[in-house]
Amino acid sequence: MNSRLEATTALAALAAVLVAAPAAALDGRLDLSVQSAYVWRGMVVNDKPVLQPSVTASEGGLSGSVWANVNLTADNGYKGEASEIDYWLAYSFAGSDVDWTFTYYAYTFPHTASVSTEEVWANVTFKHAPFSPSLSAIRDVDAVQGWYILLTGTQNLGVLRTRASDGLVLYLNVGRGNKEYCRGYLPESENESVTDYGARLEWPIRVGPGTLKLQVQYASFTDPDLHSPGFEGERVNWIGGVVYSIPF
């Protein structure tokens, strides 16, 4: 499926959600994020500052989002243009102890030579366990045809609480891709699999109509010899960022 058709399909489905949902029942959020680098699943996409805006809408168990990456420097080309636009649609339902979510993702890369692709996710979140662990089985059904298993968790640390903030939040993640995933994203590697991990500290502060989130994160591969294509011999492990989220 080409990027234009992917985008049209995803946007049409998202528009259907917006049109069909009563205004009072619809929840939405605009996120404006500036990050010192763009690192995805341990892979360096851009080692210079980026803008990453997104719009998310939900009604009941159905939700959808449009997300973009805009390079803020010309070091990696396409300054001021969207080098990536992603779309996702999800359906969630809650159980007594776990929540389930099924998601379709479309990844598109305008103005670049990268190949668009699609993923489907099946996710379960354990609500009453420490760190609220969430396990996702992710299948690339287009360009890569590989599997990626992702485990995440989040916990409010109970520090830096103020009138405007509920405190510092810790996010943890570890993911593992199989041979096909490794060949698709790290073609120079001879590994049969790839494992990445990361941690993010976030301090959300209520400012005006929205929430300002100050972030610092660390991301890496467990294999020290792995390098992202185009960034051989260098790593970007630490990323700082700020996000302003506005509900509507």
C-alpha positions in Angstrom: 0.0 0.0 0.0 1.5 3.4 -1.0 1.8 6.2 1.5 -0.9 8.3 0.0 -3.5 5.5 0.2 -2.4 4.7 3.7 -2.8 8.3 4.8 -6.2 8.6 3.0 -7.5 5.4 4.6 -6.4 6.3 8.1 -7.7 9.9 7.9 -11.0 8.7 6.5 -11.4 6.4 9.4 -10.4 9.1 11.9 -12.8 11.5 10.3 -15.6 8.9 10.6 -14.9 8.8 14.4 -15.1 12.6 14.7 -18.3 12.9 12.6 -20.1 10.0 14.2 -19.3 10.9 17.8 -21.5 13.4 19.7 -19.5 16.5 20.5 -20.0 16.1 24.3 -18.7 12.5 24.2 -15.6 13.2 22.1 -12.2 13.6 23.8 -9.2 15.2 22.1 -5.7 16.3 22.7 -3.1 18.3 20.9 0.6 17.5 21.7 3.4 19.8 20.8 6.7 18.1 21.4 10.3 19.4 20.9 13.0 16.7 21.4 16.8 17.0 21.2 16.9 13.9 18.9 14.7 11.3 17.4 15.4 7.8 18.6 12.9 5.0 17.9 13.2 1.5 19.4 16.9 2.2 20.0 17.5 3.3 16.5 18.7 6.8 15.7 16.5 8.5 13.2 17.8 12.0 13.6 20.6 13.1 16.1 19.5 16.7 15.9 16.5 18.6 17.4 13.0 17.8 16.0 9.5 19.0 16.4 6.9 16.2 16.9 3.3 17.4 16.9 0.3 15.1 17.1 -3.5 15.2 17.4 -5.5 12.4 19.1 -9.2 11.9 19.3 -11.2 9.3 21.1 -14.8 8.3 21.8 -15.7 5.3 23.9 -13.2 2.6 23.1 -12.3 3.9 19.7 -9.4 6.3 19.2 -7.2 7.7 16.5 -4.2 9.9 16.0 -2.0 11.7 13.5 1.7 12.2 14.4 4.5 13.9 12.6 8.3 14.4 12.8 9.7 17.7 11.5 13.4 18.2 11.4 14.5 21.5 12.9 17.9 21.6 11.3 19.3 20.9 7.9 22.0 18.5 9.2 19.9 15.4 8.1 18.0 17.2 5.4 14.4 18.3 5.0 14.6 21.2 7.4 11.1 22.4 8.3 9.4 19.6 6.4 7.7 16.5 7.8 10.1 13.5 7.2 7.6 11.1 8.8 3.8 11.1 9.2 2.2 8.3 11.1 -1.4 7.3 11.7 -3.0 5.0 14.1 -6.5 3.7 14.9 -7.2 1.7 18.0 -10.0 -0.1 19.8 -9.8 -0.7 23.6 -11.9 -2.4 26.1 -11.5 -2.9 29.9 -11.7 -6.0 32.0 -11.6 -6.2 35.8 -7.9 -6.8 36.0 -6.6 -6.0 32.5 -7.2 -3.7 29.6 -7.0 -4.8 26.0 -6.1 -2.7 23.0 -5.9 -3.6 19.3 -4.2 -1.0 17.0 -3.4 -0.5 13.4 -0.4 1.8 12.6 0.6 3.3 9.2 4.1 4.7 9.0 4.7 7.1 6.0 7.9 9.0 5.1 7.3 12.0 2.8 10.3 13.8 1.3 12.5 10.8 2.0 13.6 7.5 0.4 12.3 5.4 3.3 9.6 2.8 2.5 6.2 3.2 4.1 5.0 0.2 6.2 2.2 -0.9 8.5 1.9 -2.7 11.8 -0.9 -4.3 13.8 -0.6 -4.4 17.6 -2.3 -6.5 20.3 -1.8 -5.1 23.8 -2.7 -6.1 27.3 -2.2 -3.9 30.4 -2.2 -5.3 33.9 -3.9 -2.6 35.9 -3.3 -3.7 39.5 0.4 -4.8 39.3 3.3 -2.5 40.2 4.3 -0.3 37.3 1.1 -1.3 35.5 3.0 -3.5 33.0 1.9 -3.5 29.4 2.8 -6.2 26.9 2.4 -5.7 23.1 2.8 -8.2 20.3 3.5 -6.2 17.1 3.5 -7.6 13.6 4.8 -5.6 10.6 2.4 -6.7 7.9 3.9 -4.8 5.0 7.6 -3.9 4.2 9.4 -5.7 7.0 7.2 -8.8 7.8 8.7 -9.2 11.2 7.7 -9.5 14.9 8.5 -7.1 17.7 7.5 -7.7 21.3 7.4 -4.7 23.6 7.1 -4.6 27.4 6.5 -1.2 29.1 5.7 0.0 32.6 5.0 3.3 34.3 5.0 4.5 37.9 4.6 7.8 39.7 7.6 8.1 42.0 5.8 10.4 44.5 8.5 13.1 44.4 8.5 16.7 43.1 4.8 17.0 43.9 3.4 20.6 43.9 0.1 22.3 43.5 0.5 22.2 39.8 2.0 18.6 39.5 1.3 15.1 40.7 5.0 14.3 40.7 7.7 12.7 38.7 6.8 9.8 36.6 9.1 6.9 35.5 8.5 5.0 32.2 10.5 1.8 31.4 10.5 -0.2 28.1 12.3 -3.2 26.6 11.6 -4.6 23.2 12.8 -7.5 21.1 12.6 -7.9 17.3 13.0 -11.2 15.5 15.3 -12.0 12.6 13.0 -10.5 9.9 12.6 -7.3 12.0 16.4 -7.1 12.4 17.1 -7.6 8.7 14.5 -4.9 7.8 15.7 -2.2 10.1 19.4 -3.2 10.7 20.4 -4.7 7.4 24.2 -4.6 8.1 23.7 -6.7 11.3 24.1 -10.5 11.2 22.2 -10.8 14.5 19.3 -13.3 14.6 17.4 -10.8 16.9 17.7 -7.3 18.4 16.8 -6.0 21.8 16.5 -2.4 22.8 15.6 -0.8 26.2 15.0 2.6 27.6 13.8 4.7 30.5 12.2 8.1 30.7 11.6 10.5 33.5 8.8 13.0 33.0 7.6 15.8 35.2 4.1 17.0 34.2 3.1 20.5 35.3 -0.3 22.1 34.8 0.2 25.3 32.9 -2.7 27.3 31.5 -5.2 25.2 29.7 -2.8 22.2 29.3 0.1 20.3 30.8 3.8 21.0 30.3 5.9 17.8 30.4 9.6 18.1 31.0 11.4 14.9 29.9 14.8 13.2 29.9 15.3 9.7 28.5 17.9 7.1 27.8 17.7 4.6 24.9 20.1 1.9 23.7 20.5 -1.6 22.3 21.7 -4.4 24.5 24.3 -5.3 21.8 27.0 -2.5 22.0 28.1 -3.3 18.4 24.7 -2.4 16.9 24.4 0.9 15.1 21.6 2.6 13.3 22.0 2.9 9.5 23.6 6.2 8.7 24.8 6.7 12.2 27.6 4.1 12.3 30.3 4.8 14.9 28.1 7.0 17.0 25.2 6.7 19.5 22.5 9.0 20.8 21.6 7.5 24.1 20.3 10.6 26.0 17.4 12.7 24.8 15.9 15.7 26.4 12.5 17.2 25.5 9.5 19.3 26.4 5.9 18.5 25.5 2.8 20.8 25.9 -0.5 18.9 25.8 -3.8 20.7 25.4 -7.1 18.9 25.8 -10.1 19.8 23.7 
